[in-house]
Amino acid sequence: MRENISVMAADRPYNDYYHYLKNRFGAVTYKVSVDGGFTCPNIDGTVARGGCTYCNNRSFVPKYLNRKDSIRTQIDRGVESQRLRYGAERFLAYFQAYTNTHDTVDRLEVRYREALDHTDIDGLVIGTRADCLADPVISLLESLARECYIAVEIGIESVYDETLMRINRGHDFSAVEQACERLAGRGIHIGAHLILGFPNERRRQWIDSADVVSGLPIKYLKLHHLQVVKGTAMARQYYDNPFPVFDFDQWVELVADFIECLRPDIAIARMAGSAPSGMLIVPQWGRKKHSEVKQRVKELLEARGTRQGIAKFTYY
């Protein structure tokens, strides 16, 4: 298994997660979503009830996923889907739905190992919150990381405490910093998820977020535009008092500006969200968001003659 991961290929002005994984595993590698039957501390009352104002879990769960199925069956279907759709050769089980470290260590290990026992799975990607990484859970992840690839994907959402309070996140940004610090140096790959576009924030804050995120020991980043989806508190807020959202060109320009300020070794896993059209209220772009955003951002950076990190990390 290859350990040396290039920062940026000569033909791309940003560090792409697809190539990050391909270099890591020596083949086209895709994640297969898994629902481990977990819930969220921001829903079940451990932290709060009602969940984050923007979140409807059904808006990002793949069609092939059914939490009533066994983990093995979910992986079988996901592997088949990713092979047919992307020509994937190797696979990571992506515990995506809800908060996937929110359980006892014993039950977590049973579910993780059920996924790792699948012959097509080379490792795990575990989506979670910064406030759900207790020491025993981190010790379990560190132990698994000695056996295979383990990534923990933390939902940052915003680096601003005012926003985290407004969206009912249930923790502040210092919880993210502390979680990353405690995960670092244990052989665990750290990923992050960031949403830009919350209505109380401004463009300068979104650009400055790149600098803040660059200070975290993360390997990759998912960048999403704010989407208002049905069945959320934010949807009700939007209907009562509509707020601005990005159009396609505005988002492409912002992503390019953000990337220019982002540490160049951070692989970019996403550049846009992808809520199903039947659930999405705004923004309605009417196109394949992620693939088209990537292409347009690439073209814009090339037209500018810039690249990832050039604004702050030219000599990194």
N, C-alpha and C positions, 0 to 999 in steps of 0.2 A: 504494500500500500504506500502510495506516494505521500511524503510529508512536506515537501517544499512547495509552497503555494505561491505562484507569481502574483504580484500586486496588480499589474495591468498589462494586457496584451497591447502590442503596438497598433493594432487595428481598431482598438476601442478606447474612447476617452474616459471610460469609467471601469471600475472593477466589478465584473459581472458574476453573480452567484452561480449561474449555470456553469461557467468555466471554473469557478472556485471548487464546486463539487466534482466536476470532471477531472480536474487536476488532482484532487484529493483521493479519488477512487479509481482513476485511470480508465473511466468509462462514463457514458451518459448516465447520470444518476438523478433520480427524481424521488420526491417524497410521496408517500402513500398515506392519506388521512385515516386516522383511527379514532373511534369514539370509545374511550375506556369506561364510560358510564359514570364519569365524575360530575360534580356540580361546581358552583362558584361560591366563594365565601361572601361575595357581594350580593348573592341571591338568597342563600339559605339561612342568613341571619348571623353567621359567624362574624362578619364585618358589618353588613348592612342588608337591607332587603330592597328589591326593585332593580338591582343591577345598575350598570353604567348607563347613562342617559342615551347614548348613541347605539347601544349594543342589542342586536337580535341575533342570537347564535345561529339561527337557521339561514341567515343571510350569507354565511361563508362556509357552509358545510356542503361538500360535493354530493352530487345526485346519487352516486353509488354507495354512499355511507348510510347505514342503518344501525343505530345503537343497540337494537334488539339482537343483531347477529353477533356471533362470537368474533373475537379479535382475529382469529385465523380466517374466517369467512370474509371479514371486511378487507383484510390484506389481500386475499385471493382476488377479490373483485377490483381492488385498487391497482394491483400489479397488472392485471389484464388491461385495465383502462389506460394506465400510463404507458404500457408497451405499445398499445395500438395508437395512442394519440401522439406520443412524443418519441417513440423508438427507444424508450428507456431500457437500460441493461442492468442497472443496479438500483437498489431501493432502500430508502430509510422509512421506518414507521413514524408517522407524524401524529403524535397525540395532540389533536387540535381543538376538539370541542371542550368548551368551558375551561376549568383550571385543573391542569393535569398533574399537580403535586398536592392537591387538596384531598388527602386521605391519610390513613395510617401507613406507615412505612411498609408493613407486611403486605397490605393490599396493593400498594403501589408496585412493590417488587413482583408480585404475582402477575399483574397486568403487563408490566414492562417485559418480563421474561417470556410471557406468552407470545409477545410480538417478536422478541429476539429469537425464539425457537423456530420461527418460520424460516424455511430454507432460503427464501429470497431476500431476507432482511439483513442489511449490513450494519445497522445502527438505529438510534432513536433520535427524534427531534421532539422535545417536550415543551408545549406551550403552557405558560403559567404567568402568575403575577409576582411582583417583587415581594409581597408580604406573605407568600405561601412557600417559602424556602427555609424551613426550619433546619437546624443543624443535622438531625438524623436523616432528613431527606437529602441534604447535600452530601452527606457521607455515603448514602446509597448510590447517588449519581456518580460520585467519585470512584466508588468500587466498580460500577458498571463501565466507567470510562477506561478502566484498565483492561477491559475485555474487548471493547468495540468503540465505535464512534458514538459519542453522546453530545447532543446540543440542547441547551436550554434557551428557549425563546421567550424573552420577557416583554410583556406589554407595557411599554413606557407610556404611550399615547400622547403625553405632553410633558415637557420639562418644566412647566410653570405650575406652581402650587395653586394659584387662583383657578386655573382651568381644571385641575384635578378635583378641586372642591366642587366646582360648578357641575361637572359631569358625574358626580357621586362616585368617584373612583375608590375612595375608602383608604387611600394612603397618599403621602406626599412624595416629592421627587427624591428626597433623601433616602427613602426606602429602596428606590432603584439603585442609587449609588452604593448603598450598603450591601444589597443583594449581589451586585456585580463584583464588589470587592471580596465577598465571601466565596463566590464561585471561582474567581480567578486563581490560576496556579494549581488547579486540581485536575488538569487534563480534560476539562469540560469546555466545549465550544459555546460561546455566549452569543446569542442573536437577540435582536430587539425589533420592536414594532412601534412605529411613530405615526401619528395622525396630524396632518397640517390642515388648518382651516376652521378651527373652532372660532365661533363668532366674536368672542371677547378678545381674541388675539389679533395681532397685526403683522404685516409682511416682514418688518424688521425682526420681530420675534421668531418668525419661522426660519429666517436665514440664520439667526443667532443660534437656533436649536442645533444646527449642524456642528457648530463649535462645541456646544455642550455635549452632544452625543459622541463627538470625537474624543472627548476626555474619558470615556468609559472603555473598559477592556473588552469590547465586543468584536466579533469576527464578521458579522453580517448584519444588515439592516433591511427591514421592510418599511417602505415609505408609502403611506396611503393618503389620499385626499379625503376630506370629510364627506361622508355620504349620509343622507337622511333616509332611513329605511322604515318601513311600516312596523308597527308593533313596538315602538320605542317611545320613551319619554321625550326624546328630542323631536320625534315626528309631531307630537302634540304641541311642543313649543314652536315648531316651524309653522304649523297651521295657524296657531294663535298670533304669531308675530314673525313673519318670514324674514330670514336673514340671508345675506349674500353667500353664494357658493361659487366655486371655481368653474369657469367655462374651460373647455379643452385647452385652448391656447394659453390662457392664464396659468393653468397647471403646468404645462410643459415648460414655460419660462421659469416658473418658481422652482421646479425640480432641477433644471439646469443650474440656476443660481445656487441652490442648496448643495448640489454635488460639487461645485467648484470650491465650496468651503468645507467639504467633508474629508476626513483623514483618508488618504488614498488606499490604504490596505484594507479598509472595510468593504466587504463585498455587498453589492446591492441586490437584494433578493426580489424586491418588488418596487415599482414606481407608481402604482395606482391600486386602488381597491377594485373589487369586482362583485358587487352585490347583484343578485339575480334581478332581471328587469321587472319581474312581477312584484318584487318587494321594494325596489328602489323608487323613492319619491323625487329626490334631486341629488346631484345634477344628472340630467339625462343627456348624455353625449351622443348616443346613437352609433357607437362604434366599439370595436374590440379594444377596450381601454388599455390593458396592460401592454400588449404587444405593440400597439400604435404609439403609446406614450414612450416606450423604450426607443422605438425607431426615430420618433421626432426629437427626443432629447439628444440622442446620438448625433443627429443631423445638426441640431442647434449648437451643440458643443463644438462640433467640427467646423461649423461656419464661423464661430467665434475664435477658433484656434486655441481653445482652452481644454481642460481636462479635470478630472476629479482631484480636489485638493490644491489646485493651483493658487487659489486665493489666500490660503493660509499655510500650506504645507509643501511649497515648491521644493524645499531642500530636505524633505522628510527622508 
